[in-house]
């Protein structure tokens, strides 16, 4: 969240690193995904970041990966996606 706030203030150098880390969170195993209590903050940050992103290819990649994760994730993750 802190890095996203810095990006929104104009620190463009951190943008690629932020999205790489955010995407890497979607690549983790289903057992290490955050529990439902932490999913609210995760999806709020993900939604804000994807809405503000100017790269449509990156947004498409995130949505594609979210749909893939829905096949193997818990119910809370699928509903939030």
JOKA-V543401 format. One record per residue. N is the residue number from 1. RES is the residue in one small letter. NEAR is the number of other C-alpha atoms within 12 Angstrom. Layout:
N:RES:NEAR
N:RES:NEAR
This chain:
1:x:20
2:x:12
3:x:22
4:x:29
5:x:18
6:x:16
7:x:22
8:x:20
9:x:13
10:x:12
11:x:16
12:x:17
13:x:15
14:x:19
15:x:26
16:x:20
17:x:16
18:x:27
19:x:31
20:x:17
21:x:19
22:x:30
23:x:26
24:x:18
25:x:24
26:x:32
27:x:24
28:x:18
29:x:14
30:x:21
31:x:15
32:x:15
33:x:22
34:x:21
35:x:17
36:x:19
37:x:13
38:x:16
39:x:23
40:x:18
41:x:16
42:x:24
43:x:27
44:x:17
45:x:22
46:x:29
47:x:23
48:x:20
49:x:30
50:x:26
51:x:19
52:x:19
53:x:23
54:x:14
55:x:16
56:x:13
57:x:12
58:x:22
59:x:23
60:x:17
61:x:21
62:x:30
63:x:21
64:x:18
65:x:23
66:x:29
67:x:20
68:x:18
69:x:28
70:x:21
71:x:16
72:x:20
73:x:27
74:x:21
75:x:16
76:x:21
77:x:28
78:x:19
79:x:17
80:x:23
81:x:26
